[in-house]
Amino acid sequence: MNARGFTLAEVAVATALVGTLLVASLNVVGGSAAGQARTADLERARLLAQDMLAEVTIRAYEDQDSPMWGVEPGEAGINRMGFDDVDDYADLTESPPVWRDGSAIAGADGWIRSTVVECAATANPAQTVQIDQGLKRITVTVSRNGAVMARLVAIRSRGRDEFSR
């Protein structure tokens, strides 16, 4: 009777083949997990930016008592509860981002949220102007580890306040 088994060369080739397939499958699983984490980060950044834009755009166009740009005396504090008009948010940077009342946003450690408010030209809202023409452009940028993850822009008009009276 002639019993035949695997040769050492056949075992080595099979082992190398199985090892290669295992490494390839681990790379696919790792890439998928990294992609899911990136997608989750992008979504968190978008939500952080949307939250701030919503907060800013519902405020009055300008303070009725003061023509001053930015936070007026008495509005500054440990949170944004005193902010009552759009330009109060000019050049606001938070690291980590917090809710309007100053409480922590869960999972926001390591994130930076900045808000820029500029006067915009009525003929071209993408253009910044020095003299207020009745439009303010609000840009909210959210970044993490030095990389911009989301940037949202909104235009707020003086006319909206006049229309809602």
Buried (B, 14 or more C-beta within 10 A) or exposed (E): EEEEEEEEEEEEEEEEEEEEEEEEEEEEEEEEEEEEEEEEBBEBBBEBBBBBBEBBBEBBBBBEEEEBBBBBEEBEEEEBEEBBBBBBBBEBEBEBBBEEEEEEBEEBEEBBBBBBBBBBBEEEBEEEBEEBBBBBBBBBBBBBEEEEBBBBBBEBBBEEBEEEE
